[in-house]
Amino acid sequence: MNRSPRVRMLASVRSAEEALFALQAGADLIDAKEPFDGVLGAVPPEVLRAIVSTVGGRRPVSATVGDLPLEPQRLLPAIRSNVDCGADIVKIGLFEQPLEPARLRALAAATAVPLVAVLFADRSPPRHAAIELAAAGWHGVMLDTADKSAGTLRDWTDEVWLAEFVNEARAAGLLVGLAGSLREDDVRPLAALGPDYLGFRGALCAGSDREECLDPGRVRAIRTLLER
């Protein structure tokens, strides 16, 4: 994830074919994720390698480790597997509260790959998580939703809370992204808050179902909105 004056687009993909669609349609960050396997479902290693090969360094590729607890002994092998497959960034869900600074530091210290924490607006995320993550050596933070059937990010938060979240993450030196069943009408108000990335899956799919295949036309439509 590279900081930019404009808000960039993260597109979650589950195959090399989808990665090519997203790349050609203008996505800035290709995010490998398997929606059939949980909130942050991990794609199999062979699929991640194929995605990385297809992208060919033209965009960064992020990958998830699955819906694992914040336990270094379980997470580190998953992180290393993603790195071995060529991922540039690894995303890790922080499902349990409160955060444990010692575990956050241990994970960041044990790997050179940039780590991005994913918090969930529908699970009462800690208000000042960005400060703890930055102190522990993490690279970025995303705010998402865990239950994709229970509304969008904006249904779970208000603009003031989101603005404070983005500003605090930036002040802490973290890259910051917003996601969570986002649709076209979410782009303008969320982009105005100044995150580095807005993340999409369902809005990019045929029929707007996150488990269907990506539709290049929908990817281009979101890309166009972000460029306005």
Rosetta blueprint (number, residue, H / E / L):
1 M L
2 N L
3 R L
4 S L
5 P L
6 R L
7 V L
8 R E
9 M E
10 L E
11 A E
12 S E
13 V E
14 R L
15 S L
16 A H
17 E H
18 E H
19 A H
20 L H
21 F H
22 A H
23 L H
24 Q H
25 A H
26 G L
27 A L
28 D L
29 L E
30 I E
31 D E
32 A E
33 K L
34 E L
35 P H
36 F H
37 D H
38 G L
39 V L
40 L L
41 G L
42 A L
43 V L
44 P L
45 P H
46 E H
47 V H
48 L H
49 R H
50 A H
51 I H
52 V H
53 S H
54 T H
55 V H
56 G L
57 G L
58 R L
59 R L
60 P L
61 V E
62 S E
63 A E
64 T E
65 V L
66 G L
67 D L
68 L L
69 P L
70 L L
71 E L
72 P H
73 Q H
74 R H
75 L H
76 L H
77 P H
78 A H
79 I H
80 R H
81 S H
82 N H
83 V H
84 D H
85 C L
86 G L
87 A L
88 D L
89 I E
90 V E
91 K E
92 I E
93 G E
94 L L
95 F L
96 E L
97 Q L
98 P L
99 L L
100 E L
101 P H
102 A H
103 R H
104 L H
105 R H
106 A H
107 L H
108 A H
109 A H
110 A H
111 T L
112 A L
113 V L
114 P L
115 L E
116 V E
117 A E
118 V E
119 L E
120 F E
121 A H
122 D H
123 R H
124 S L
125 P L
126 P L
127 R L
128 H L
129 A H
130 A H
131 I H
132 E H
133 L H
134 A H
135 A H
136 A L
137 G L
138 W L
139 H L
140 G E
141 V E
142 M E
143 L E
144 D E
145 T L
146 A L
147 D L
148 K L
149 S L
150 A L
151 G L
152 T L
153 L H
154 R H
155 D H
156 W H
157 T L
158 D L
159 E H
160 V H
161 W H
162 L H
163 A H
164 E H
165 F H
166 V H
167 N H
168 E H
169 A H
170 R H
171 A H
172 A L
173 G L
174 L L
175 L E
176 V E
177 G E
178 L E
179 A L
180 G L
181 S L
182 L L
183 R L
184 E H
185 D H
186 D H
187 V H
188 R H
189 P H
190 L H
191 A H
192 A L
193 L L
194 G L
195 P L
196 D L
197 Y E
198 L E
199 G E
200 F E
201 R L
202 G H
203 A H
204 L H
205 C E
206 A H
207 G H
208 S H
209 D L
210 R L
211 E L
212 E L
213 C L
214 L E
215 D L
216 P H
217 G H
218 R H
219 V H
220 R H
221 A H
222 I H
223 R H
224 T H
225 L H
226 L H
227 E H
228 R L
